[in-house]
Amino acid sequence: MMRYNAASGCVLALALCLATVSGQSPAGGGTLLRLKQDETTGAIHVYREGRNEPILTQNAPPDNRAYLHPIVAPDGKGVLTEYRPSHHLHQTGIFWGLKLVNGRDFFMKWQGDYYRRVSASIVQPTGRQVKWQTVYDMLGEDGKTLMTETQNWSMAETGGRYVLDLEWKGEAKADVTLGQYYVGGLFVRMPWKPGSRAEIVNEAGQRNLAAEQQRAKWIDLADQVDGRDDMAHIAVLDHPGNYGFPVPWRVDSQMGFGPNRNAASRQIEKGKTEIIRHRLIAYTGDLDAAAMTRAWKEFVKEK
């Protein structure tokens, strides 16, 4: 196992389970993938075996929040993520950021006085499923750690789709209060500009801003990114093991979206760990809502 450490005593990487949209085990089919880590930056790149261009990059800077960008469409036509658009400079591709952690804003803020990398490591470097992990300390105003967040990721590609699983673990290093807000947690920023063709649909069929703060098991964004004639999609699935399931979703007017883990105020006692699981599916073409619901049921069966 390859590991990039910023401090000694890194946490043990945890394996994740992953299945394809159809429910087929990645071990039974799919594209062979490999991971490679940049020893200077800590970034982890996902490649198709035998190819030299990455299809996904996990950025893991030492003094900035971790994020996924760029993610290349499965057919190679266009990039599915956007980094710091002018309308939301804090949005960096796909990232995790909580609001109001003991009053601190880890969603709008991503810099080194808020985040400090502990480690970024490759867990499973090759195969039809690859796995990696990032660990960051979330810092209080005094520089002490409020929480340590671990993101365990896995990825497979099959049937022209990427399937990414995220297990997020937040370990409270002090008594933590998470304040109520309209956004917080996992967030997805696909490319958008005024006049872009794009549509968000949730499990209940609510569309665009009608889906704002509505509870749903899954939500899907279709976006006509540069280089495409049809639509590219990223869908995010919630899990019944997560608190507050089904979660209300943040949908902003520029088509950014994510499950709102700050929808209700709550406390995490020092020494306790909260675990949240999501599945992300990236694909191109048209949304089949019934198939997405079947994909959600497959996700639920595995955990």
Protein Blocks (a to p, Z undefined) as FASTA:
>chain_A
ZZddfbehiacddddddddfkopafklgccdddddddfknopacdddehiabdfbdcddd
fkbccdddddddfklpacfbdehifklmkbghjadddehiehiafklpccfklbccfbdc
dfblgdjbdcdddddddddfkopafbdcddddddddeehiacdddddddddfbdcddddd
fbecjdddddddehiacddddfkopahjllgopacfbdcdddddehiabdcdddddddfk
bghiacdddddfkopacddfklpgcdddehiacdddddddddehjddfklmmmmmmmmmm
mZZ
